[in-house]
Amino acid sequence: MYLKPFYYLFLLFSSLNIFAQHKVDKIESIPYDLKVYNSPIAYKIGNNSIEITSDGKTNLFNNPNGSIPVQNASMILFEPDENFTLSAKVSGQLKEVYDVAALVIYQDKNTWAKLCYEYSVKKKPTIVSVVTRTYSDDCNSEETGEYAYLSVVKRGNEFSFFYSTNEKDWTMVRCFHLETKNPVKVGFASHGSRGNGSTAKFSEIKYRGEALSDMRTL
């Protein structure tokens, strides 16, 4: 009986902060330790692939209406170089609206961004980007197919998001400024805010410790 208030406080606190669980094996294309955050139901690490299964009612979103942020998405992140380019082929078992597989840049609970392969309200896989400066700026872009190639690039406090259907012809989703301090974290996320969970798949992962010379062209 006396533990209940503390239990509910823990649930509230956990919705506002990400919790590291443990390190996992490095993958071939990323030279840094990976850490698991927010207790995925399951995850798999391959040579150049990562799969994350998240629980239901999970999200990474600071609602613009000012309601309590939710940051319990399952993630596998690492601390990158000061400037970097990260890309992956992204797909997932998208069943419910807002099931998401995403590349994430995370500084703290009020400073982060994600590029998503998301099951939109139209129930179609869609490229969605979110930039959070206390509150989340949420923008739907193009509808896509059974997978999408996604890329995030950082040069100082300038960031660019790109997507492609074939890893050759890239479209810039957005270029933006985000006031971060090193070290940031970057990596992979899965969440399903309305359903019973979701599985995100990341393959053909590529990383290099440098940005683009032209942040608008990949």
Secondary structure as the mmCIF struct_conf table of DSSP 4:
data_model
#
loop_
_struct_conf.conf_type_id
_struct_conf.id
_struct_conf.beg_label_comp_id
_struct_conf.beg_label_asym_id
_struct_conf.beg_label_seq_id
_struct_conf.end_label_comp_id
_struct_conf.end_label_asym_id
_struct_conf.end_label_seq_id
TURN_TY1_P TURN_TY1_P1 TYR A 2 LEU A 3
HELX_RH_AL_P HELX_RH_AL_P1 LYS A 4 LEU A 16
BEND BEND1 ASN A 17 ASN A 17
STRN STRN1 ALA A 20 VAL A 24
TURN_TY1_P TURN_TY1_P2 GLU A 28 SER A 29
BEND BEND2 TYR A 32 TYR A 32
STRN STRN2 LEU A 34 TYR A 37
BEND BEND3 ASN A 38 ASN A 38
BEND BEND4 ILE A 41 ILE A 41
STRN STRN3 ALA A 42 ILE A 45
BEND BEND5 ASN A 47 ASN A 48
STRN STRN4 ILE A 50 ASP A 55
STRN STRN5 GLY A 56 GLY A 56
BEND BEND6 LYS A 57 LYS A 57
STRN STRN6 LEU A 60 PHE A 61
TURN_TY1_P TURN_TY1_P3 PRO A 64 ASN A 65
HELX_LH_PP_P HELX_LH_PP_P1 SER A 67 PRO A 69
STRN STRN7 VAL A 70 GLN A 71
STRN STRN8 SER A 74 PHE A 78
BEND BEND7 GLU A 82 ASN A 83
STRN STRN9 PHE A 84 GLY A 92
BEND BEND8 GLU A 96 GLU A 96
TURN_TY1_P TURN_TY1_P4 VAL A 97 TYR A 98
STRN STRN10 ASP A 99 ASP A 108
TURN_TY1_P TURN_TY1_P5 LYS A 109 ASN A 110
STRN STRN11 THR A 111 TYR A 119
TURN_TY1_P TURN_TY1_P6 VAL A 121 LYS A 122
BEND BEND9 LYS A 123 LYS A 124
STRN STRN12 PRO A 125 ARG A 133
BEND BEND10 THR A 134 TYR A 135
STRN STRN13 SER A 136 GLU A 143
BEND BEND11 GLU A 146 GLU A 146
STRN STRN14 ALA A 148 ARG A 155
TURN_TY1_P TURN_TY1_P7 GLY A 156 ASN A 157
STRN STRN15 GLU A 158 SER A 164
BEND BEND12 THR A 165 ASP A 169
STRN STRN16 TRP A 170 HIS A 177
BEND BEND13 ASN A 182 PRO A 183
HELX_LH_PP_P HELX_LH_PP_P2 VAL A 184 VAL A 184
STRN STRN17 LYS A 185 GLY A 192
BEND BEND14 SER A 193 ASN A 196
STRN STRN18 GLY A 197 ARG A 208
BEND BEND15 GLY A 209 GLY A 209
BEND BEND16 SER A 213 ASP A 214
TURN_TY1_P TURN_TY1_P8 MET A 215 ARG A 216
#
